[in-house]
Structure formats: C-alpha cells, structure tokens
Amino acid sequence: MERRKFIKSAALGTGAITLAHTYSFASNTTKKVKIGFIGVGGRGQGLLNEILTLDWVEVPAICDINPNALAASQEIFKKHGRQKPSEYGIDELDYKRLVERDDLDAVIIATYWQWHTPMAVDAMKAGKYVGVEVPAALTVDECWQLVDTSEETGMPCMMMENWSFRQDNLAVLNMIRAGMYGDIVHCHCAHSHDCIDHWFFDKETGKDKWPAEFLVKYNRDQYPTHSLGPVLSWMDIPCGDTFDHITSMATDSKGINTMFTERFGKDHPSARRKYAQGDIVTSMIRTKMGKSIIVNYDMQLPRPYDNEWKIQGTLGIYNEQRTSLYLKNRSPEYHQWEAFAPYQDKYNHNFWKSNYQGEGHGGVDLIELGYFAEAVRDKIQTPIDVYESVLMSCVVALSGDSIAKGSQPVEIPDFTRGKWKTIKPSFAI
C-alpha cells in the first residue's frame, strides 16, 4: 500500500501519469526488484531466460495453466542458479493469487492475447507495475480499461514492444531528434512475416494453435504493434501529435487455404474452412497535425521476413529494407541512396551502450526488460507508457471496424483526453 500511495501521489497530480523517465546502469544497483511472470510458454520462457541474467532482479512466482510450461520454466531457474519460484496454475483465474502477493513489485504478462487486458487491469489494481506482451488490448473498450485503471491507481502499464528498442530504430530516432530529416511528414511500416505454418497452425499436423481462432473470426490487422513501435517515437506520438482517424482495406483470404491444400490435401478440414482474415491488410492513419502513416499486415503469404520501415521528412528519408538513407545537402550524390551503417555507428543510442547484453531477438529483449525493471526499481514511468501502449493496440480493433464499413474512415479515440498537446517526448531520452 505504501508503494501504491507513493506512485499515485507522485504521478497523478494532474490526473495522468507524468513521472519522468530517468535511465541508469542498473547492474550497479544493490536494490532488488521482484517480478512475477504470468504465462511461461514459449515467449514467457524466452523473457525469463533473459531477465534472470540480471542478478538484481528476482522472480519469486510464475503462473501458467500448462504444467509442462511450468516444468520447463523451473529448468531455466536451475540453469541460472536461481531459487525455485512458487507456482500458480490451478485454473485460468489462479493468476489473481499471484498478483495479490505482497512481495512482488511488478508482473510481466506473456499469455494468450485475450487475457492481456484483464490480467493487466487486475495487476494494476493490486498495486503492481505491469509489463504486458503485444498487443496490450484487442478492443477499444479494453484500451480504455488500461488507461482508466493506470490513471486511477497510478500504476504504469507498459506494452513490451521490443522493436521500439532495436539498434537501427533508436539510431534513426537520434537522427530525427538531431533534426537531420527535417520535419517528419510520413511513415510506411509493416510486419511482414509468414507465420501460417508454425505460429497459427502446427507444421506437422495442421492442427490449430491458439491464435488460429482469430483468423477464423476476424478480418483486421491482427499484429500492428511491431510495425508501429518505433514510429510513435519517430513522430512524437502522443507528444505534440496523435492519431486522428484510420482507413483500412483487406484483400480476400487465399493464402491459408492454399497452404493447407498443398501441404495436407484439398480434403483437409482446414483447407476447406472459411477464414475471415484477409491475406494483406493496409491501413492508412492520419494524425491530428497532418502526418500520414501506412501500416501493413502481411502474415499469411509465402515471403521472407522483413518490416519495411520508411520514414520521410522535409530533409530526407530512411529506408530500412534498403538499409539506406538519403539526406538533402548531406548525402554525397544528388538523389542517390547511401549506406545507413555509418550513421548507425555514429548515432548509436545509449541503450545499446548499456550493460544489458542479451541474446533474445538480437539483444533487444534484455534491453527492453532491463529498462522496464529499472523503472520498477526507481518508481518512475516505464519506457513505453499506457497511452503509447493503447495507441499501438487500438489499430487491431479499429482496422477491423473500417474494413467492415467498406474501408470508411474510423475515428481513433484520444486516449490522453487532450494531454497529447502538452506531453513532452520521453521515450529513450
């Protein structure tokens, strides 16, 4: 209760979380941070393996209804020479006992999508910092639940969008803040990753995995946060600008049926099943201050992985696919691309000079986890706040609304209630 009162009084003087972001080298700390894990399947185990490399972070409790996941997680604790944590997993609501523990400062949630918001809300009400995997919410109502609960309790809620912490994206951010791209006008971003034969469905049997039901039931951008993560900081959203409306369009669904027909035969039940989800979803977002963003969902057709980030300003352009940029009056050749690598070295962000040297997703995961844990330790705002978390997540529901309305524009709520006009940029400052 004392921690809850402190955070609330420090953060909510104006009815919103305004704690400053302050970063340090956490490995020098002597203060322990205690974090519980809800969901220790594949992603949860990956995060556990990273965070247990930090000797100042303890994980006293884990929760999962799958006993095999609990057993595999205990092996991770053994590998790191850590004390065996308490286990919760009697049923789907047993997580409530974990979040009520008095010895936890925070929880990290890495469960199925539909549980993210309910678990995050309960954890904040129990006075815990929250780190929740992507997306943080699936509906606009859930977005508001996260905002309202965070504001009412004073507990920060951070969606764990790791692509915001990529080395190249943070170097681009440093360059933007140095004015090298001029006034930012437009961004194109995509999460292009063929996940049909391993993430949505079992590669050997074709059986549904847990996300498959979303492809059957919904037609929308199911996974926009990896696309939008770095874009929010590049465009100062919601810090002087924010989303205004979204227009989305989807292709027909052909890729899933084709995959099943070729791999398992045309008589396989999943080859004949109708899927609501179109293969490609293209969303256009206009901001309050007149910028535009194109977001692509592309997870069902054969293709190599990539993200397709492109950010354009009045003085130049960066293109992630080309690993190149062009800067007016700076690049050596007129209207010719030049390599981005030297700029990444020169504008390398301090996050990548820290003591957080991990392996997950090329080192990104431990950087994200380390600075989340620092915020918990120091009782400051998390690197990604609740407003940024729901702005990325709301595209799931609102893209579906626009598609259902024949690609009509759909208004994006102002989750900051007008505070975007005065909020100052803070991510990775």
Residue pairs with C-beta under 8 A, 6 or more apart in sequence:
1 127
3 105
3 127
3 379
4 127
4 153
4 154
4 155
6 379
7 19
7 154
7 155
7 156
7 379
8 153
8 154
9 154
10 19
10 154
10 379
11 17
11 18
11 19
11 154
11 156
11 381
12 151
12 154
15 151
16 151
16 416
16 417
16 419
17 150
17 151
17 154
17 156
17 381
17 385
17 386
18 381
19 156
19 379
19 380
19 381
20 380
20 381
20 426
21 375
21 380
21 381
21 383
21 426
21 427
21 429
22 378
22 380
23 350
23 351
23 371
23 374
24 374
24 378
25 354
25 355
26 54
26 56
26 355
26 356
26 370
26 371
26 373
26 374
26 377
27 54
27 55
27 56
27 355
29 56
29 377
30 56
31 56
31 377
32 56
32 57
32 58
33 56
33 57
33 58
33 105
33 106
33 373
33 376
33 377
34 57
34 58
34 59
34 60
34 103
34 104
34 105
34 106
35 51
35 57
35 58
35 59
35 104
35 105
35 106
35 107
35 108
35 131
35 373
35 376
36 59
36 60
36 61
36 62
36 63
36 98
36 99
36 101
36 104
36 106
36 107
36 108
36 128
37 44
37 47
37 48
37 59
37 61
37 62
37 63
37 73
37 107
37 108
37 110
38 44
38 62
38 63
38 64
38 95
38 98
38 99
38 107
38 108
38 109
38 110
38 111
38 119
38 123
39 63
39 64
39 109
39 110
39 111
39 112
39 115
39 133
40 48
40 62
40 63
40 64
40 69
40 70
40 72
40 73
40 110
41 64
41 66
41 69
41 110
41 111
43 110
43 133
44 62
44 64
44 69
44 73
44 108
44 110
44 111
45 69
45 72
45 73
45 76
46 360
46 365
47 108
47 110
47 160
47 360
47 365
47 369
48 59
48 62
48 73
48 76
48 77
49 76
49 79
49 80
49 360
50 358
50 359
50 360
50 365
50 366
50 369
51 57
51 59
51 108
51 366
51 369
51 373
52 59
52 76
52 77
52 80
52 82
53 80
53 358
53 366
54 366
54 369
54 370
54 373
56 373
56 377
57 373
58 82
58 83
59 77
59 82
59 85
60 85
60 86
60 101
60 103
60 104
61 85
61 86
61 87
61 88
61 98
61 101
61 104
62 70
62 73
62 85
62 86
62 87
62 88
63 87
63 88
63 89
63 94
63 95
63 98
64 70
64 73
64 88
64 89
65 89
65 91
65 92
65 94
66 89
67 89
70 87
70 89
73 85
74 84
74 85
77 83
77 84
77 85
88 94
88 95
88 97
88 98
92 115
95 119
95 122
96 122
98 104
98 107
99 107
99 119
99 122
99 123
99 126
99 128
100 126
104 128
105 128
105 129
105 376
105 377
106 128
106 129
106 130
106 131
106 372
106 373
106 376
107 119
107 123
107 128
107 129
107 130
107 131
108 131
108 132
108 133
108 160
108 372
109 115
109 116
109 119
109 120
109 123
109 130
109 131
109 132
109 133
110 133
111 119
111 133
112 210
112 211
113 135
113 138
113 211
113 214
114 138
116 132
116 133
116 135
116 136
116 137
116 138
117 136
117 137
117 138
117 142
117 145
117 146
119 132
120 130
120 132
120 136
120 146
120 149
120 157
121 145
121 146
121 149
123 130
123 155
124 130
124 149
124 150
124 153
124 155
124 157
125 149
125 153
127 153
127 155
128 155
129 155
129 156
129 157
129 158
129 372
129 375
129 376
129 382
130 155
130 156
130 157
130 158
131 158
131 160
131 369
131 372
131 382
132 157
132 158
132 159
132 160
132 389
133 159
133 160
134 159
134 160
134 161
134 223
134 225
134 226
134 392
134 393
135 159
135 223
135 224
135 225
135 392
135 393
135 396
136 143
136 146
136 157
136 159
136 389
136 390
136 392
136 393
137 143
137 145
137 146
137 389
137 390
137 393
137 394
137 396
137 397
138 393
138 396
138 397
139 397
140 394
140 397
140 398
140 413
142 393
143 390
143 393
143 394
143 397
143 413
143 415
144 390
144 413
144 415
146 157
146 386
146 389
146 390
147 386
147 387
147 390
147 415
149 155
149 157
150 156
150 157
150 386
151 386
156 375
156 381
156 382
156 385
156 386
157 382
157 385
157 386
157 389
158 372
158 375
158 382
158 383
158 384
158 385
158 386
158 389
159 225
159 384
159 388
159 389
159 392
159 393
160 368
160 369
160 372
160 384
161 225
161 226
161 229
161 384
161 389
161 392
162 229
162 361
162 364
162 365
162 368
163 169
163 225
163 226
163 229
163 230
163 307
163 364
164 229
164 230
164 232
164 233
164 368
164 383
164 384
164 427
165 351
165 364
165 367
165 368
165 371
165 383
166 230
166 362
166 364
167 344
167 348
167 349
167 352
167 362
167 363
167 364
168 320
168 323
168 340
168 344
169 229
169 230
169 234
169 309
170 230
170 348
170 349
170 351
170 352
170 428
171 343
171 344
171 347
171 348
171 349
172 230
172 234
172 311
172 318
172 347
173 230
173 233
173 234
173 349
173 427
173 428
174 347
174 348
174 349
175 181
175 318
175 343
175 347
176 184
176 234
176 311
176 313
177 425
178 347
179 315
180 315
180 316
180 327
180 330
181 311
181 312
181 313
181 314
181 315
181 316
181 317
181 318
181 327
182 313
182 314
182 315
182 316
182 328
183 313
183 314
184 234
184 235
184 236
184 291
184 311
184 312
184 313
185 291
185 292
185 312
185 313
185 314
186 291
186 292
186 293
186 294
186 311
186 312
187 231
187 234
187 235
187 291
187 292
187 293
187 294
187 309
187 310
187 311
187 312
188 293
188 294
188 296
188 308
188 309
188 310
189 227
189 228
189 230
189 231
189 293
189 294
189 295
189 296
189 307
189 308
189 309
189 310
190 227
190 295
190 296
190 297
190 298
190 306
190 307
190 308
190 309
191 223
191 224
191 226
191 227
191 296
191 297
191 298
191 299
191 307
192 296
192 298
192 299
192 303
192 305
192 306
192 307
192 308
193 298
193 299
193 303
193 305
194 299
194 300
194 301
194 302
194 303
194 305
195 299
195 300
196 255
196 256
196 259
196 299
196 300
197 203
197 259
197 263
199 209
199 211
200 208
200 209
200 211
200 212
200 215
200 256
201 207
201 208
201 209
201 212
201 260
201 270
202 208
202 209
206 260
206 263
206 264
206 268
206 270
208 270
211 222
214 222
214 277
215 222
215 256
215 275
215 276
215 277
215 300
216 273
216 274
216 275
216 276
216 277
217 276
218 276
218 277
218 400
219 250
219 253
219 276
219 277
219 278
219 281
219 400
219 403
219 404
220 248
220 250
220 277
220 281
220 297
220 396
220 397
220 399
220 400
220 403
221 248
221 281
221 283
221 295
221 297
221 395
221 396
221 399
221 400
222 277
222 297
222 299
222 396
223 297
223 299
223 396
224 283
224 295
224 297
224 392
224 393
224 395
224 396
224 399
225 392
225 393
226 307
227 295
227 296
227 297
227 307
228 293
228 295
228 391
228 392
228 395
229 392
230 309
231 237
231 293
231 309
231 311
232 238
232 388
232 391
232 392
232 427
233 425
233 427
233 428
234 311
235 241
235 287
235 291
235 293
236 425
237 243
237 287
237 388
237 391
237 420
238 387
238 388
238 391
238 415
238 416
238 419
238 420
238 423
239 420
239 423
239 424
239 425
239 426
240 289
240 420
240 421
240 423
240 425
241 287
241 288
241 289
241 291
241 420
242 287
242 288
242 391
242 412
242 414
242 416
242 420
243 285
243 286
243 287
243 288
243 391
243 394
243 412
244 285
244 286
244 287
244 288
244 411
244 412
245 285
245 286
245 409
245 410
245 411
245 412
246 283
246 284
246 285
246 395
246 398
246 399
246 402
246 409
246 410
246 412
247 283
247 284
247 402
247 407
247 408
247 409
247 410
248 281
248 282
248 283
248 284
248 398
248 399
248 400
248 402
248 403
248 407
248 410
249 281
249 282
249 283
249 402
249 403
249 407
250 277
250 278
250 279
250 280
250 281
250 282
250 403
251 278
251 279
251 280
251 281
252 278
252 279
253 274
253 275
253 276
253 277
253 278
253 279
253 300
254 279
255 279
255 300
255 301
255 302
256 270
256 275
256 277
256 279
256 300
257 270
257 271
257 272
257 273
257 275
260 268
260 270
260 271
261 268
261 271
264 270
264 271
265 271
266 272
277 300
278 403
279 298
279 300
279 301
280 296
280 297
280 298
280 301
281 296
281 297
281 399
281 403
282 294
282 295
282 296
282 297
283 294
283 295
283 296
283 297
283 395
283 399
283 402
284 292
284 293
284 294
284 295
285 292
285 293
285 294
285 295
285 395
285 412
286 292
286 293
287 293
288 420
295 395
295 399
296 308
297 399
306 320
306 321
307 320
307 321
308 320
308 321
309 318
309 319
309 320
309 321
310 317
310 318
310 319
310 320
310 321
311 317
311 318
315 327
315 328
315 329
316 325
316 326
316 327
316 328
316 330
316 331
317 325
317 326
318 324
318 325
318 340
319 325
319 337
322 337
322 340
323 339
323 340
323 341
324 337
324 338
324 339
324 340
325 331
325 337
325 338
325 340
325 343
326 335
326 336
326 337
326 338
331 337
331 338
332 338
349 428
351 367
351 371
351 428
352 363
352 367
354 367
354 370
355 370
356 363
356 366
356 367
356 369
356 370
356 371
357 363
357 366
358 364
358 365
358 366
358 367
358 369
359 365
359 366
360 366
368 383
371 383
372 382
372 383
374 380
375 381
375 382
375 383
376 382
381 426
383 427
383 428
384 427
385 426
387 415
387 416
387 419
387 420
387 423
388 427
390 415
391 412
391 415
394 412
394 413
394 415
398 410
398 412
401 410
402 408
402 409
402 410
414 420
416 423
